[in-house]
Amino acid sequence: MSLANMLLCIRSEELRMTVEYGTPLREFAKGKSQLEVAKLLGVTQGAVSQMMLSERDIRVVRDSEGRHSGIEIRRIGSRRKLLAA
């Protein structure tokens, strides 16, 4: 399999996951204040602000009892730890 085909497969998998799992945070937050979103997710307004400003793929899911949770979708190993100098 060529590198281009591998990248297409990875991208299509990312798109499939996007469609299947939760509502993107920015979409969920439309029409709501950051404080309202924070209360629904059980976090602080500052945490919502940081999530909204970041490039992270954060989804909101609602359970069968109506509670909301934030889930971050990312590849394993996608965050590199900074090495001590």
DSSP file (Angstrom, degrees, kcal/mol; ACC not computed):
  #  RESIDUE AA STRUCTURE BP1 BP2  ACC     N-H-->O    O-->H-N    N-H-->O    O-->H-N    TCO  KAPPA ALPHA  PHI   PSI    X-CA   Y-CA   Z-CA
    1    1 A M              0   0    0      0, 0.0     2,-0.0     0, 0.0     0, 0.0   0.000 360.0 360.0 360.0 132.1    0.0    0.0    0.0
    2    2 A S     >  -     0   0    0      1,-0.1     4,-2.3     4,-0.0     5,-0.2  -0.286 360.0-111.5 -74.0 162.5    1.4    3.4   -1.0
    3    3 A L  H  > S+     0   0    0      1,-0.2     4,-2.5     2,-0.2     5,-0.2   0.891 118.6  54.4 -60.5 -40.7    1.9    6.2    1.5
    4    4 A A  H  > S+     0   0    0      1,-0.2     4,-2.1     2,-0.2    -1,-0.2   0.913 109.5  47.1 -61.2 -43.0   -0.9    8.2   -0.1
    5    5 A N  H  > S+     0   0    0      2,-0.2     4,-2.3     1,-0.2    -1,-0.2   0.887 110.7  52.4 -66.2 -38.8   -3.3    5.3    0.2
    6    6 A M  H  X S+     0   0    0     -4,-2.3     4,-2.4     2,-0.2    -2,-0.2   0.920 109.8  48.6 -62.9 -42.4   -2.3    4.8    3.8
    7    7 A L  H  X S+     0   0    0     -4,-2.5     4,-2.7     1,-0.2    -2,-0.2   0.885 110.1  51.8 -64.8 -38.3   -3.0    8.5    4.6
    8    8 A L  H  X S+     0   0    0     -4,-2.1     4,-2.6     2,-0.2    -1,-0.2   0.901 110.0  49.3 -63.9 -40.3   -6.3    8.3    2.8
    9    9 A C  H  X S+     0   0    0     -4,-2.3     4,-2.0     2,-0.2    -2,-0.2   0.920 112.4  47.5 -64.5 -43.6   -7.3    5.2    5.0
   10   10 A I  H  X S+     0   0    0     -4,-2.4     4,-2.3     1,-0.2    -2,-0.2   0.936 113.3  48.3 -62.6 -45.8   -6.2    7.0    8.1
   11   11 A R  H  X S+     0   0    0     -4,-2.7     4,-2.3     1,-0.2    -2,-0.2   0.900 110.4  50.5 -63.5 -41.2   -8.2   10.2    7.1
   12   12 A S  H  X S+     0   0    0     -4,-2.6     4,-2.4     1,-0.2    -1,-0.2   0.874 109.7  51.4 -66.2 -34.7  -11.3    8.2    6.3
   13   13 A E  H  X S+     0   0    0     -4,-2.0     4,-2.5     2,-0.2    -1,-0.2   0.902 109.1  50.7 -66.1 -40.7  -11.1    6.4    9.7
   14   14 A E  H  X S+     0   0    0     -4,-2.3     4,-2.2     1,-0.2    -2,-0.2   0.915 111.7  47.9 -61.6 -42.6  -10.8    9.9   11.4
   15   15 A L  H  X S+     0   0    0     -4,-2.3     4,-2.2     2,-0.2    -2,-0.2   0.894 110.4  51.6 -65.8 -40.2  -13.9   11.1    9.4
   16   16 A R  H  X S+     0   0    0     -4,-2.4     4,-2.1     1,-0.2    -2,-0.2   0.925 111.1  47.4 -62.4 -44.0  -15.8    7.9   10.3
   17   17 A M  H  X S+     0   0    0     -4,-2.5     4,-1.7     1,-0.2    -1,-0.2   0.886 109.3  55.3 -64.0 -38.3  -15.0    8.4   14.0
   18   18 A T  H  < S+     0   0    0     -4,-2.2    -1,-0.2     1,-0.2    -2,-0.2   0.914 111.5  43.3 -59.7 -44.2  -16.0   12.0   13.7
   19   19 A V  H  < S+     0   0    0     -4,-2.2    -1,-0.2     1,-0.2    -2,-0.2   0.860 117.4  45.1 -71.2 -36.1  -19.4   11.1   12.4
   20   20 A E  H  < S+     0   0    0     -4,-2.1     2,-0.6    -5,-0.2    -1,-0.2   0.681 103.5  62.2 -86.1 -19.0  -20.1    8.3   14.8
   21   21 A Y  S  < S-     0   0    0     -4,-1.7    -1,-0.2    -5,-0.1    39,-0.1  -0.867  96.4 -57.2-126.7 105.7  -19.0    9.7   18.2
   22   22 A G        -     0   0    0     -2,-0.6    39,-0.2    37,-0.1    -1,-0.1   0.171  66.9 -64.6  70.2 179.1  -20.5   12.7   19.9
   23   23 A T  E     -A   60   0A   0     37,-2.4    37,-2.7     2,-0.0     5,-0.1  -0.913  53.9-106.9-107.4 130.0  -21.1   16.3   19.1
   24   24 A P  E  >  -A   59   0A   0      0, 0.0     4,-2.6     0, 0.0     3,-0.4  -0.279  29.9-121.0 -55.5 141.3  -18.1   18.6   18.5
   25   25 A L  H  > S+     0   0    0     33,-2.6     4,-2.4     1,-0.2     5,-0.2   0.882 111.0  53.1 -54.2 -44.8  -17.7   20.9   21.5
   26   26 A R  H  > S+     0   0    0     32,-0.2     4,-0.6     1,-0.2    -1,-0.2   0.896 112.1  45.6 -60.9 -39.7  -18.0   24.1   19.3
   27   27 A E  H >4 S+     0   0    0     -3,-0.4     3,-0.9     1,-0.2    -1,-0.2   0.920 112.6  50.4 -68.1 -44.0  -21.2   22.8   17.9
   28   28 A F  H 3< S+     0   0    0     -4,-2.6    -2,-0.2     1,-0.2    -1,-0.2   0.856 109.2  53.1 -60.0 -36.6  -22.6   21.8   21.3
   29   29 A A  H >< S+     0   0    0     -4,-2.4     3,-2.6    -5,-0.2    -1,-0.2   0.608  77.4 120.7 -79.9 -12.7  -21.7   25.2   22.7
   30   30 A K  T << S+     0   0    0     -3,-0.9     3,-0.1    -4,-0.6    -3,-0.0  -0.309  85.8  10.1 -57.0 128.3  -23.6   27.2   20.1
   31   31 A G  T 3  S+     0   0    0      1,-0.3     2,-0.3    -2,-0.0    -1,-0.3   0.469 113.7  97.5  82.3   1.8  -26.2   29.4   21.8
   32   32 A K  S <  S-     0   0    0     -3,-2.6    -1,-0.3     4,-0.0     2,-0.1  -0.907  73.1-120.9-120.6 149.7  -24.8   28.6   25.2
   33   33 A S     >  -     0   0    0     -2,-0.3     4,-2.3     1,-0.1     5,-0.2  -0.450  30.9-111.2 -78.4 162.2  -22.4   30.6   27.4
   34   34 A Q  H  > S+     0   0    0      1,-0.2     4,-2.6     2,-0.2     5,-0.1   0.860 120.7  55.5 -61.7 -34.1  -19.2   29.1   28.5
   35   35 A L  H  > S+     0   0    0      2,-0.2     4,-2.3     1,-0.2    -1,-0.2   0.898 106.8  49.1 -65.8 -40.3  -20.5   28.9   32.0
   36   36 A E  H  > S+     0   0    0      2,-0.2     4,-2.1     1,-0.2    -2,-0.2   0.926 112.9  47.3 -63.5 -44.6  -23.6   27.0   30.9
   37   37 A V  H  X S+     0   0    0     -4,-2.3     4,-2.1     1,-0.2    -2,-0.2   0.922 110.6  52.9 -62.0 -44.0  -21.4   24.5   29.0
   38   38 A A  H  X>S+     0   0    0     -4,-2.6     5,-2.2     1,-0.2     4,-1.5   0.914 109.0  48.8 -58.8 -44.7  -19.1   24.2   32.0
   39   39 A K  H  <5S+     0   0    0     -4,-2.3    -1,-0.2     1,-0.2    -2,-0.2   0.900 111.0  50.3 -63.4 -40.4  -22.0   23.4   34.3
   40   40 A L  H  <5S+     0   0    0     -4,-2.1    28,-0.7     1,-0.2    -1,-0.2   0.861 117.7  39.4 -65.2 -35.3  -23.3   20.7   31.9
   41   41 A L  H  <5S-     0   0    0     -4,-2.1    29,-0.3    -5,-0.2    -1,-0.2   0.571 109.3-119.9 -92.3 -10.2  -19.9   19.1   31.6
   42   42 A G  T  <5S+     0   0    0     -4,-1.5     2,-0.2     1,-0.3    -3,-0.2   0.838  75.9 108.0  75.1  32.7  -19.0   19.4   35.3
   43   43 A V  S   <S-     0   0    0     -5,-2.2    -1,-0.3    -6,-0.2     2,-0.1  -0.713  72.7 -86.0-127.8 180.0  -15.9   21.6   34.6
   44   44 A T     >  -     0   0    0     -2,-0.2     4,-1.8     1,-0.1     5,-0.1  -0.461  32.2-115.7 -86.4 162.9  -14.9   25.2   35.2
   45   45 A Q  H  > S+     0   0    0      1,-0.2     4,-2.5     2,-0.2     5,-0.1   0.874 118.0  57.2 -62.3 -36.9  -15.6   28.0   32.7
   46   46 A G  H  > S+     0   0    0      1,-0.2     4,-2.3     2,-0.2    -1,-0.2   0.878 103.9  51.7 -61.9 -38.4  -11.8   28.4   32.4
   47   47 A A  H  > S+     0   0    0      2,-0.2     4,-2.4     1,-0.2    -1,-0.2   0.907 109.9  49.1 -65.0 -41.4  -11.5   24.8   31.3
   48   48 A V  H  X S+     0   0    0     -4,-1.8     4,-2.6     2,-0.2    -2,-0.2   0.919 109.5  52.8 -63.3 -42.4  -14.2   25.3   28.6
   49   49 A S  H  X S+     0   0    0     -4,-2.5     4,-1.9     1,-0.2    -2,-0.2   0.928 110.7  46.6 -58.1 -46.6  -12.4   28.5   27.4
   50   50 A Q  H  X S+     0   0    0     -4,-2.3     4,-1.4     1,-0.2    -1,-0.2   0.897 112.4  50.1 -63.7 -40.6   -9.1   26.5   27.0
   51   51 A M  H  < S+     0   0    0     -4,-2.4     5,-0.2     1,-0.2    -1,-0.2   0.903 110.7  49.8 -64.3 -40.1  -10.9   23.7   25.2
   52   52 A M  H  < S+     0   0    0     -4,-2.6    -1,-0.2     1,-0.2    -2,-0.2   0.848 113.2  46.1 -68.0 -33.8  -12.6   26.1   22.8
   53   53 A L  H  < S+     0   0    0     -4,-1.9    -1,-0.2    -5,-0.2    -2,-0.2   0.699 101.1  84.2 -81.6 -19.6   -9.3   27.9   22.0
   54   54 A S  S  < S-     0   0    0     -4,-1.4    -3,-0.0    -5,-0.2    -4,-0.0  -0.237  80.8-126.2 -80.8 170.3   -7.3   24.6   21.5
   55   55 A E        +     0   0    0      2,-0.1    -1,-0.1    -2,-0.0    -4,-0.1   0.251  67.7 129.4 -94.5   9.3   -7.0   22.5   18.4
   56   56 A R        -     0   0    0     -5,-0.2     2,-1.2     1,-0.1    18,-0.1  -0.332  65.0-123.5 -69.9 148.1   -8.1   19.4   20.4
   57   57 A D        +     0   0    0     16,-0.5    16,-3.1   -33,-0.1     2,-0.5  -0.747  41.5 173.9 -92.7  90.3  -10.9   17.3   19.1
   58   58 A I  E     - B   0  72A   0     -2,-1.2   -33,-2.6    14,-0.2     2,-0.3  -0.873   9.3-168.7-106.2 129.3  -13.3   17.3   22.0
   59   59 A R  E     -AB  24  71A   0     12,-3.5    12,-3.0    -2,-0.5     2,-0.5  -0.828  14.2-139.9-115.1 152.3  -16.8   15.7   21.7
   60   60 A V  E     -AB  23  70A   0    -37,-2.7   -37,-2.4    -2,-0.3     2,-0.3  -0.958  20.6-175.0-113.5 128.4  -19.8   15.9   24.0
   61   61 A V  E     - B   0  69A   0      8,-2.4     8,-2.3    -2,-0.5     2,-0.5  -0.907  14.5-145.3-120.5 150.7  -21.8   12.8   24.6
   62   62 A R  E     - B   0  68A   0     -2,-0.3     6,-0.2     6,-0.2   -40,-0.1  -0.964  15.7-143.7-117.4 128.7  -25.1   12.4   26.5
   63   63 A D    >   -     0   0    0      4,-2.7     3,-1.9    -2,-0.5     6,-0.0  -0.224  35.6 -91.2 -84.6 179.3  -25.8    9.3   28.5
   64   64 A S  T 3  S+     0   0    0      1,-0.3    -1,-0.1     2,-0.1    -2,-0.0   0.677 126.0  54.7 -66.1 -17.6  -29.1    7.6   28.9
   65   65 A E  T 3  S-     0   0    0      2,-0.1    -1,-0.3     0, 0.0    -2,-0.0   0.341 121.0-104.7 -97.8   6.1  -29.8    9.6   32.1
   66   66 A G  S <  S+     0   0    0     -3,-1.9     2,-0.3     1,-0.3    -2,-0.1   0.514  73.8 139.4  87.9   5.0  -29.3   12.9   30.3
   67   67 A R        -     0   0    0    -26,-0.0    -4,-2.7     1,-0.0     2,-0.3  -0.616  43.8-137.3 -84.0 143.7  -25.8   13.7   31.8
   68   68 A H  E     -B   62   0A   0    -28,-0.7     2,-0.3    -2,-0.3    -6,-0.2  -0.755  19.5-175.4-101.2 146.6  -23.2   15.2   29.5
   69   69 A S  E     -B   61   0A   0     -8,-2.3    -8,-2.4    -2,-0.3     2,-0.5  -0.987  21.0-131.2-137.5 147.4  -19.5   14.2   29.3
   70   70 A G  E     -B   60   0A   0     -2,-0.3     2,-0.4   -29,-0.3   -10,-0.2  -0.859  23.7-172.6 -99.1 134.2  -16.6   15.6   27.3
   71   71 A I  E     -B   59   0A   0    -12,-3.0   -12,-3.5    -2,-0.5     2,-0.5  -0.987  14.1-145.7-126.8 132.7  -14.4   13.1   25.4
   72   72 A E  E     -B   58   0A   0     -2,-0.4     2,-0.6   -14,-0.2   -14,-0.2  -0.874  10.6-154.0 -99.6 128.7  -11.2   13.9   23.7
   73   73 A I        +     0   0    0    -16,-3.1   -16,-0.5    -2,-0.5     2,-0.3  -0.895  34.9 135.5-103.1 119.8  -10.5   12.0   20.5
   74   74 A R        -     0   0    0     -2,-0.6     2,-0.2   -18,-0.1     3,-0.1  -0.987  54.1 -93.6-156.6 160.1   -6.8   11.6   19.7
   75   75 A R    >   -     0   0    0     -2,-0.3     3,-1.7     1,-0.1     4,-0.2  -0.478  49.1 -99.5 -74.2 146.8   -4.3    9.1   18.5
   76   76 A I  T 3  S+     0   0    0      1,-0.3    -1,-0.1    -2,-0.2     0, 0.0  -0.477 111.1  17.6 -63.5 133.8   -2.3    7.2   21.1
   77   77 A G  T 3  S+     0   0    0     -2,-0.2    -1,-0.3     2,-0.1    -2,-0.0   0.589  86.0 125.5  79.9  10.3    1.1    8.9   21.4
   78   78 A S    <   +     0   0    0     -3,-1.7     2,-0.6     1,-0.1    -2,-0.1   0.670  59.6  68.3 -79.3 -14.3    0.0   12.1   19.7
   79   79 A R  S    S-     0   0    0     -4,-0.2     2,-0.4    -5,-0.0    -2,-0.1  -0.916  76.2-150.2-105.7 123.2    1.2   14.2   22.6
   80   80 A R        -     0   0    0     -2,-0.6     2,-0.3     3,-0.0    -2,-0.0  -0.745  13.0-129.3 -92.4 136.4    4.9   14.3   23.1
   81   81 A K        -     0   0    0     -2,-0.4     2,-0.3     1,-0.1    -1,-0.0  -0.645  25.9-116.1 -81.2 138.4    6.3   14.8   26.5
   82   82 A L        -     0   0    0     -2,-0.3     2,-0.3     1,-0.1    -1,-0.1  -0.571  29.1-128.7 -73.8 135.1    8.9   17.6   26.9
   83   83 A L        -     0   0    0     -2,-0.3     2,-0.1     1,-0.1    -1,-0.1  -0.637  24.3-108.1 -85.0 141.2   12.3   16.3   27.8
   84   84 A A              0   0    0     -2,-0.3    -1,-0.1     1,-0.1     0, 0.0  -0.402 360.0 360.0 -65.8 143.4   14.0   17.9   30.8
   85   85 A A              0   0    0     -2,-0.1    -1,-0.1    -3,-0.0    -2,-0.0   0.478 360.0 360.0 -72.2 360.0   17.0   20.0   29.8
